[in-house]
Amino acid sequence: MRKRRKSSRRSETSSWQSYSDIMASILLVTVLVLTGAILVAQKNVEDQKSQLRDQEARLQDQLSMIDIIESQLADEKSALDDTNSKLENILGIKREIIQELSEQFGNNAQLRINEQTGAIMFDSELLFDKDRAELKEAGKDFLRSFLPIYMNVLDSDQFRNMIAEIIIEGHADTRGTYLHNLELSQERALSVVSFFLSDESSLFPKAELERLRKIVTANGRSFSVPVLNADGTENLDLSRRVEIQFRLTDEQMIRDMASAIRGEDTAEP
């Protein structure tokens, strides 16, 4: 009877030990699983933090780039405003010169004034015989009356320092070859310049003559710039002409700068 009780107690003790071992194993596995999960979670958090730091760094780089672009845009706007201000100042002076020329020559039926550019045009027949480049006497008389008044406006104390160039241009109509008309238009422009800038000229005092020689040029344009009628056809009579133009200091450069900043094509006014 006692042997059976002892055997039963040993069996119960053995069962509890087995149960304890199983629970301990389960607990150990659970701890290991939880530890692994925690380590994985910590790694994920670290990875996310690293990605967040990378994103913050990229964002900071982008913000820095935006600051640089905004600064460049501000500089370009300032440059454009400054260029536009200078251009407007130049155009204001140009308008004053055109107004003065219009007051002096507006009632002269022998010439035409371009109200936009200030170019003064007179028919070639006024100065030259057909297909000739020598000035007629009537043409010389016209220039003797016209040029001193014209130069008096441009060479005045008010405008003298702003005049970069005075251009005498000869133009032809489209009849005849390009080269023949180019040679004729060049010779006609040169004849006009020679008339008032040669050593024999008495139109201007020596000091003024020297100033004019530094800024006056003569160009022949053949029939490259014809005068057109309202319907787009060429006006042959008006195309045969001599023009006298002026260019202000830095005018074209400022126009080119303003157009470049705007991304536009430049064009001669």
C-alpha positions in Angstrom: 0.0 0.0 0.0 2.8 2.4 0.9 4.7 1.5 -2.3 1.7 2.5 -4.4 1.5 5.8 -2.6 5.2 6.5 -3.1 4.9 5.5 -6.8 1.9 7.8 -7.3 3.8 10.7 -5.6 6.8 10.2 -7.8 4.5 10.1 -10.9 2.8 13.4 -9.9 6.2 15.1 -9.2 7.5 13.9 -12.6 4.3 15.3 -14.3 4.7 18.7 -12.7 8.4 18.8 -13.7 7.5 18.1 -17.3 4.7 20.7 -17.2 7.1 23.2 -15.7 9.7 22.4 -18.4 7.1 22.9 -21.2 6.0 26.2 -19.7 9.6 27.4 -19.3 10.3 26.4 -22.9 7.2 28.3 -24.1 8.1 31.3 -22.0 11.7 31.2 -23.4 10.4 30.9 -27.0 7.9 33.8 -26.3 10.7 35.9 -24.9 12.9 35.1 -27.9 10.1 35.9 -30.3 9.3 39.2 -28.5 13.0 40.1 -28.4 13.3 39.4 -32.1 10.2 41.4 -32.8 11.5 44.3 -30.7 14.8 44.2 -32.5 13.1 44.1 -35.9 10.9 47.0 -34.8 13.9 48.9 -33.6 15.7 48.3 -36.9 12.6 49.5 -38.8 12.4 52.6 -36.7 16.1 53.3 -37.3 15.6 52.7 -41.0 12.7 55.1 -41.1 14.6 57.7 -39.1 17.5 57.3 -41.6 15.1 57.7 -44.5 13.5 60.7 -42.8 17.0 62.3 -42.3 17.8 61.7 -46.0 14.5 63.2 -47.0 15.1 66.2 -44.7 18.6 66.6 -46.2 17.1 66.5 -49.8 14.4 68.9 -48.8 17.0 71.3 -47.3 19.0 71.0 -50.6 15.9 71.8 -52.5 15.1 74.8 -50.3 18.6 76.0 -50.7 18.3 75.7 -54.5 15.0 77.6 -54.4 16.7 80.3 -52.4 19.4 80.5 -55.0 16.9 80.6 -57.9 14.8 83.3 -56.1 18.0 85.3 -55.6 18.9 84.9 -59.3 15.4 85.9 -60.3 15.6 88.9 -58.1 19.0 89.9 -59.6 17.6 89.4 -63.1 14.5 91.5 -62.3 16.7 94.2 -60.9 18.9 94.1 -64.0 15.9 94.2 -66.2 14.4 97.1 -64.3 17.7 99.0 -64.5 18.0 98.2 -68.3 14.3 99.2 -68.9 14.9 102.4 -66.9 18.0 103.3 -69.0 16.2 102.3 -72.2 13.2 104.5 -71.3 15.6 107.4 -70.6 17.2 106.9 -74.0 13.8 106.7 -75.7 12.7 109.8 -73.9 15.7 111.7 -75.3 15.0 110.2 -78.7 11.4 111.5 -78.6 12.7 114.9 -77.7 15.0 114.9 -80.7 12.3 113.7 -83.0 10.0 116.4 -81.7 12.6 119.1 -82.3 13.3 117.8 -85.8 9.5 117.8 -86.5 9.3 121.4 -85.4 12.1 122.3 -87.6 11.1 120.3 -90.7 7.5 119.3 -90.3 6.3 121.7 -92.9 8.9 120.9 -95.5 7.2 119.1 -98.3 10.6 118.0 -99.8 11.2 115.5 -97.0 9.5 113.0 -94.7 10.1 112.3 -91.1 9.7 108.9 -89.5 7.9 109.7 -86.2 9.1 106.5 -84.7 12.8 106.4 -85.5 13.5 110.0 -86.4 14.9 109.1 -89.8 14.5 111.9 -92.4 13.9 110.7 -96.0 14.1 112.7 -99.2 13.6 111.5 -102.7 16.8 110.8 -104.6 15.5 112.9 -107.6 15.8 115.9 -105.2 19.6 115.4 -105.1 20.6 113.3 -108.1 19.8 112.8 -111.8 18.5 109.4 -112.8 21.1 106.7 -112.3 23.7 109.2 -111.3 25.6 109.7 -108.1 26.8 113.3 -108.5 24.9 115.9 -106.6 22.8 118.3 -108.6 23.1 122.0 -108.0 19.6 122.0 -106.7 20.5 119.1 -104.4 23.5 121.0 -103.1 21.3 124.0 -102.4 18.9 121.8 -100.5 21.7 120.3 -98.4 23.1 123.8 -97.7 19.8 124.8 -96.1 18.9 121.4 -94.5 22.2 120.2 -93.0 23.1 123.1 -90.7 19.6 123.1 -89.1 19.7 119.3 -88.7 23.2 119.2 -87.2 22.3 122.2 -85.0 19.6 120.0 -83.4 21.8 116.9 -82.9 25.0 118.8 -82.1 23.3 121.0 -79.5 24.5 121.1 -75.9 21.3 119.2 -74.9 21.9 116.2 -77.2 25.5 116.2 -78.3 26.8 113.7 -75.7 24.0 111.3 -76.5 24.6 111.0 -80.3 26.7 107.9 -81.1 26.3 107.9 -84.9 24.8 109.8 -87.8 24.1 107.6 -90.8 23.6 108.7 -94.4 21.9 105.9 -96.3 21.3 105.5 -100.0 18.4 103.4 -101.2 17.2 102.2 -104.6 14.1 100.5 -106.0 14.0 96.9 -107.2 14.5 97.8 -110.8 18.0 96.8 -112.0 20.4 94.4 -110.4 21.2 94.3 -106.8 24.9 95.0 -107.2 24.3 97.9 -109.6 21.9 99.4 -107.1 24.2 98.7 -104.2 27.1 100.6 -105.9 24.8 103.4 -106.9 23.3 103.8 -103.4 26.7 103.7 -101.8 28.1 106.3 -104.1 25.1 108.6 -103.5 25.4 108.3 -99.7 29.2 109.0 -100.1 28.4 112.0 -102.3 26.2 113.5 -99.6 28.8 112.9 -96.8 31.7 114.3 -99.0 29.7 117.4 -99.7 29.6 118.5 -96.1 32.6 116.8 -94.5 35.3 117.3 -97.2 38.1 119.8 -96.6 36.5 122.1 -99.2 33.2 122.2 -97.3 32.4 125.5 -95.6 29.1 124.4 -94.1 30.4 123.9 -90.6 33.2 125.5 -88.4 36.3 123.4 -88.2 35.7 122.2 -84.6 32.2 121.0 -85.5 33.4 119.5 -88.7 35.9 117.4 -86.7 33.2 116.2 -84.3 31.0 115.2 -87.2 33.7 113.3 -88.9 34.0 111.0 -85.9 30.3 110.0 -85.9 29.0 110.3 -89.6 29.0 107.1 -91.7 27.8 106.5 -95.3 26.0 103.3 -96.2 24.4 101.9 -99.4 21.4 99.5 -99.0 20.6 98.8 -102.7 16.9 97.7 -102.7 17.0 95.7 -99.5 14.7 98.1 -97.6 11.9 99.1 -100.1 9.0 101.4 -99.2 5.7 99.6 -99.5 2.2 100.8 -100.4 -0.7 99.9 -98.2 -1.5 96.9 -100.3 2.1 95.5 -99.9 3.4 96.5 -103.3 6.5 98.5 -103.7 6.3 102.2 -104.0 9.1 102.7 -106.6 9.3 106.5 -106.2 9.6 106.5 -102.4 12.0 103.5 -102.5 14.5 105.7 -104.4 15.6 107.9 -101.5 18.4 109.1 -99.3 17.9 108.9 -95.5 19.7 110.5 -92.7 19.4 108.8 -89.3 20.9 109.0 -85.9 21.7 106.4 -83.2 22.0 107.3 -79.5 24.8 106.1 -77.3 24.2 102.5 -76.0 20.7 102.5 -77.5 21.0 99.1 -79.3 23.1 97.5 -76.6 20.4 98.3 -74.0 17.7 97.0 -76.4 19.7 93.8 -76.9 20.2 93.4 -73.1 16.5 93.9 -72.4 15.5 91.5 -75.1 18.0 88.9 -73.9 16.8 89.0 -70.3 13.2 88.6 -71.6 14.3 85.8 -73.9 13.1 87.7 -77.0 14.7 88.1 -80.5 16.3 91.4 -81.0 15.4 93.6 -83.9 16.5 97.0 -85.2 13.8 99.6 -84.4 
